[in-house]
């Protein structure tokens, strides 16, 4: 079972909306190497795990649970990047006097963010292909799965570095930078797990083979050692630390399994979008919601 705390795993820095950046980030959410892929791949590998190698189960499952929070983070980031575009300020009636508050949807980003998603994230890639369960790799063979997971994290980090170089929007970069660092941590996790199985992965896959510290936001996080930390998220104990410890496979310090997950930052739902009829609540329905909220405080 899983428990949920209504916090984001990392802070999203405020900036102006940027629908084009939001569409690029869809690749990091619903693309073949995006966060939905890593989440589902690792969770299914853990659900289907066989045998007594519990530290490996705990490692795969711990990373998979973290990926749930990454899906939440990147989806919320996409929301912030399209929310408020095209600067509709909520005054007056949308469309009044022939106005077209959604005209930006025809020229920037992904029209479906406005037409289908009410200025929200969708489970698709950057060109609109739906996320597919066929992306998930779960062979049942532990070394094969770990090797594939390492390749997946390395490809994901590579793509996020490309995303970083596509936009200077602070909303986007705050999330992209954090995910670059956490992908690095997951590379370390799977590389270390392979090493303990006797797999000389470094000769087969010479990764990570680039230094992302040239990005200031990434360097700040790596200076804090976040790329060498891994959280297990377990309330009943974990054996992850039997694997995730010692020298980092990327030569960047010592690996540390944290005793508790990060504190996170408060999650605040987005504002209503009258031009999207979202949430589309009438005064009568709002009154019922207020009544229910009042009863809940009694």
ABEGO torsion letter per residue (X at the ends): XBBBBBBBABBBBBBBBBAAAAAAAAAAAABAABAAAAAAAAAAAAAABBEABAAAAAAAAAAAAAAAAAAAAAAAAAAAAABGOBGBAGBEBBGBGGBBAAAAAAABEBAAAAAAAGGBBBBBBAAGBBBBAAABBBAGBAAAAAAAAAAAAAAAAAAAAAAAAABABAAAAAAAAAAAAAAAAAAAAAAAAAAAAGBBAAAABBOBABBAAABAAAAAAAAAGAAABBBAGBAAEBAAAAABBEBBAAGAEBBBBBABBBAEBBBBBBBBBAAAGOAGBBAAAAAAAAAAAAAAAX
